[in-house]
Amino acid sequence: MGASLWPGNGRWRALGRVAPWLALLLGLLMVRLSKGAGFADAYALLSRPFWPGPAQREWVSSAASLEDQARLSLLEQDNQRLRDLLELQRNSGADSSVAA
């Protein structure tokens, strides 16, 4: 069989093979956009330069460590103060029983 009588037939046949894939891709894109992901993607794209990098992450972790150390120190001081008060209370209770 020779050349086709319809000159554009090869183009349409190639489009017919690609069309289901294009329809699937378009359908998936529509589902993604209908769920509000377009706004989330745009926000992520625009805000990415302001996201913390490794240096900021290190600063935050060192600040958290320093905060934990300060809190531990305060808790240890409170613990010692309460132990001293408890010891005074025990001693005063023992003194009153001896005096009686």
Secondary structure, 3 states (H helix, E strand, C coil): CCCCCCCCHHHHHHHHHHHHHHHHHHHHHHHHHHCCHHHHHHHHHHHHHHCCCHHHHHHHHHHHHHHHHHHHHHHHHHHHHHHHHHHHHHHHHHHHHHHC
